[in-house]
Amino acid sequence: MWPIQKEDISKLGYNAQVETTREREYPFLQDVTYLDHSGTTLYPTSFIDQSSTILKSQIFGNPHSGSPSSMLATKHVEDVRKQILRFLNANENDWDVVFVANATAGVKLVAEAFQGAAKLKGKKGFKYRYHRDAHTSLIGARELSQDWKCYWSDEEVEEWLGQTKASRSLRCLPWSRPTSRMPCLFAYPAQSNLTGRRLPLRWAQLARDRHGYFTLLDAAAYLMTRNMDLGDLSTAPDYVTCSWYKVFGMPDVGSLIVKKGSAANILRHRAFFGGGTVNTLLAGNPHHSIKAGQPHEGLEDGTVPFHSIIMLGVAMRQHQEIHGGLDRVGKHTGALALCLYEMLSNLRHGNGVKVVEFYSTPKYLDTSLQGPVLSFNLKDMRGEYIGYLEVEKRASEEQIHIRTGGNCNPGGVQWYCGLEESELKRMFESGEKACSDNVDLVRGKPVGLVRVSLGAMSTWDDIYTFGEFVKRRWVDGGQGVAQ
């Protein structure tokens, strides 16, 4: 008997209507337990139907042309751009949407632009600060910087931001001033893709007001189950990256949301330019000029994925119609996550040893602090870790879809698994461990974890199935009990 039953969950915000909706909109989930929504959530069949109807009934030409079909495509793309801004409560006079391949492409665009701006000051790169919970892509931006630092805890960030009288050497002057040393960027995730922990959004304002830093916020995981409000410019970050397939299931396209003004102007300094972004250009001469209209005009290299963007508009409408908005999704998934947490945290081996070691917090009903993600490793009755690859293998045999490993979050893995930097470096240099390899334990210690993440179409049956799977497979050879 589990400590919490299905009849209890509706009191926590569970939306039982999802069970009926799921049969109609997600028939492919029959006999499947899908628990990797942080990787990508799933698309409804009505999205496929409506997208197909639109694509079969109209011709969409390349937006860089002036034909009727091209103008129709352009209109749809611009409509979706405005739709995204409404989704984020962002005024189009203050913000612009740049379409990119995914959140990583948005990060790369910003980093390249900051490097270009730094070179104007005679520097090799910019000043960069980022949080431990950063996705690999945010960490990768440091390679274009000249001066970087990783903050290993929230307390370190708070200490830095709390320096109200920062010395001249610490504070970044407005990058446009001739006396500026170099442009400065602070980057962090709104939600850890590893544990689902949500970081303080107020950091963006403090970094700007107290230290003169621009802020790049990775919202890819956060937007899956919680609204983001960019209506207040004084508190909003300067750049927001997102991957829309994580929010709506399809299409595979992302956006960089850019605050107009100095944040947008700095992006004009990247070295590369592509088709459609220049006003003037000579093939045999260095002369060129970047389009100076809306920020996206000088940043969207080549033809945007206009068919995908058109389908994004459909996906946004369908998601709202089916699931009733992200606030409702957040409550629904938070209730499920809390119940699964309670189930797993009560599992004991016969000798009293806990089965699950958690890295995520149980604050699932407060969606400002925690997303619907459970990160953990399993232990046997001796208290020794069970390899996460074995857990994934056994789960896959039962059509349970989860994510294991480092989840492209090396800082988080190092922190939560208690791995010293010197220890990891020794593993890498000796060949014991590399990213995406088949090694899950090194000398008995985990070098990754199991991640279970919930989405709008998750149900009680999903978490019950997973709880029963863990109890049956891993607790005392099937004789474990929930206490």
Salt bridges, closest charged atoms under 4 A:
GLU19 OE2 - LYS6 NZ 3.20
GLU25 OE2 - ARG24 NE 3.81
ASP36 OD1 - ARG451 NH2 3.04
GLU78 OE2 - ARG81 NH2 3.00
ASP79 OD2 - LYS75 NZ 2.88
ASP96 OD2 - HIS296 ND1 2.87
GLU112 OE2 - LYS108 NZ 2.72
ASP133 OD1 - ARG132 NE 3.28
ASP133 OD2 - ARG197 NH2 2.84
GLU143 OE2 - ARG142 NE 3.11
ASP147 OD1 - ARG129 NH1 3.34
ASP154 OD1 - HIS131 NE2 2.80
ASP154 OD2 - ARG197 NH1 2.67
GLU158 OE2 - ARG202 NH2 2.48
ASP238 OD2 - ARG208 NH1 3.82
ASP238 OD1 - LYS259 NZ 3.74
GLU300 OE2 - ARG81 NH1 2.76
ASP301 OD1 - ARG270 NH2 2.57
GLU357 OE1 - LYS379 NZ 3.16
ASP380 OD2 - ARG382 NH2 2.85
GLU384 OE1 - ARG382 NH2 3.42
GLU390 OE2 - ARG394 NE 2.74
GLU397 OE2 - ARG394 NH1 3.15
GLU397 OE1 - ARG473 NH2 3.31
GLU398 OE1 - ARG472 NH2 2.89
GLU398 OE2 - ARG473 NE 3.05
GLU423 OE1 - LYS445 NZ 3.36
GLU432 OE2 - ARG443 NH1 2.74
ASP437 OD1 - LYS433 NZ 2.66
ASP462 OD2 - ARG22 NH1 2.62
GLU468 OE2 - LYS471 NZ 3.66
ASP476 OD1 - HIS349 ND1 3.26
